[in-house]
């Protein structure tokens, strides 16, 4: 099932649903999935998107750490919003709250994720962006106990130096809390060149 109406006032939404038998990791079960997404170009300089996804599926991560097949419900609630206070600058917030249930039906974990981002158009063909991805962990699935367990800071320089040809320079700094606060877990930089050759 898929429904996607769009309205003249720039609002719209879609509804997606899927139900059927599934076979994963030597396990048969009834898969269920429903997703609702709402969006709006509220103003010329502001855009908003929010929604949720509910699914009853095989959870590979929980199956591995619990050493048993973990087939249970999962709910993800998200938002994305951008605001451009001036034409070359965009302020973006992107967030998720993931709720995971156990196979017995008890709420097992809540994982909030928040990614604020700043994008700046230095010139018509040069873009800069900086973001920080914060991953939180809760105790006993209580949102009031949330604390940051991971913070990934990223920077991207993108230059469209020729038609359909780009140079990308990226930097990532990852810090994780293994019990003693956030500590450096990884740092990487990369350069990518994409060049279109005409024949």
N, C-alpha and C positions, 0 to 999 in steps of 0.2 A: 504494500500500500504506500502510495506517495501522493501528497497533495501540496501544491505550492501556489497560493493566490498572491498576486501583487496589486497594490493599490496606487491610485494616482497621487496620493499624498506622500509617496516614497516609503510607506510602511509595507511590510510583507511578512509572511511566515511560511514555513513548510512543516509538514508532519510526515514522518517515515516510520513504517512498522514492518516487522518481519518475524514470522513464527514458523518453526518447523523442526523436524528431527535433525540432530547433529551428531557427528562422530569425530571425537578428538582424543588424542592420547589414549587409545584403546578404551574409550568410554563413550557409551551412547547416552544421550540426554535430549530433552526438549528445549531448544533454543528459543528465547524471546527477546525482542529488541524493539524499543520505541524511542523516537527522537523528535523533539520539537525545537524549532529555531525561529526566532523573531528578529527582524532587522529594520533599521530606519535610517534614512539620510535626513536626520532631524533638521539640520541646517546645512548651508553650503560648506561650513567649516567644522561640522560635527557629524560623526557616524556612530551608530550603536548596534550591537548584535548580542543577543543573550538567548539562553535556552537550556535544555537538559537532555540527557540520554540515559535511559534505563535499559539494562540488559540482564538476562539470566544466562550466564555463560561459564565456560571453563576459564579459571583464573590461573594462568601458568606460574605467576610469581608466588602466589600463596600456596600453590600445589608443591612448588619446589622447597620452600622454606618450612612447610609443615609435613613434607614427605607423605602426602596423601592427595588423592584427587579432590580438587576444590572447585565444585560446581555450585555457584551461588549468585545472588543478585548483586548488582553494582549500579550506582547512580552517580552521574557526573553532571554538575551544574556549572555553567560557565557564563562569562561575560567578556565582551571586547568593546572598547570605546576609544575613539580617536577625536582629538580636538586640536584645531589649528588656530592659535591666538593671532599669529601673523603668517603670511603666505608661505615662507620657507620652512616654518617650524611646525612639527606635529608632536603632540603629547598623547601617548597611547597607554592604556591600561588593559591588561589581559589576565584573567583569573579563572581558576577552576576550584571546585570543592568536590573531591571524590569520596564517596561513601561506599564501603565494602561490607557485605554481610557474610557470615559464616554459612556452611552448608546446613546448619541446624536452624538458621533464620535469625540469629542474633547479630546486632550491629557490631562489627569487628574492628573497623578502623575508619578514621576520617583524615583525609590528606588534603589540606588546602595548598594551592600553588598560586603565586601572584607574580606577574611579570610586568613591571613598569618599563616603558621604552620612550626614548627621545629620538626623533628623526629630524635631520636638518638638511635641506637642499642647499649646498654651498653654491652651486651654479646649476644651470638647467640640466647638465649631464653629470653632476657629481653629487652623490648622496653620502651622508654620514649618519650612523645610527649607534646608539648606546643603550644597552638593556641590562637588567638585573633580574634573574629568575630565582625567586625565593620559594623553597619547598619547606613546608611545616610538617611537624609530627605531633599527634595528640596521644595522650595517655588514656587508656580504657575508652577510646572513642568519645572523649569529651572535648568539645571545641574550645572550652575555656582554658584548657591546658596546652594549647598549641605553642610550639617553639620552633625556631628555624633550625633545620638540620642540614640544609644545603643552600649555597648561594653561588650561582654562576653569573659572572659579569662578562658581557660580550661587547665587542666593538667591531663595526664593519664599515669599511670605506669602499664605495662602488663608483667606478668611473666609466661611463659610456663614451669611450674615446673615438669610436667610429660606429656607423650604423650596425646594430646587432652585434657589436664587439665590446667586451667589458673587461675591466681589471678589478678584481676583488682583493682586498687585504682584510684579514679577519684576525681577531685576538680573543682568546677565551681564558678566563681565570676561574677555577672551580675550588670552592672551599666547603668542606664537610665537617660535621660534628660527629666524632666517633666516641664522645664521652667527655672530652676536655675542651669543648668549645669549637668554634669554626677554625679549621686549620687547612692550609694549602693541600689540596689533593691532586691537582693537575693544572698545568698551564701550557697553552699551545698557541702558535701563530701560524697562519697559512696565507699563501698568495695563489690566486687562481686567475688565469687569463683565458678568456673565451673570444676567439677571433673568427669572423665569418669570411670564408674564402669564396669568391665568385668564380664560376667556370664559364 
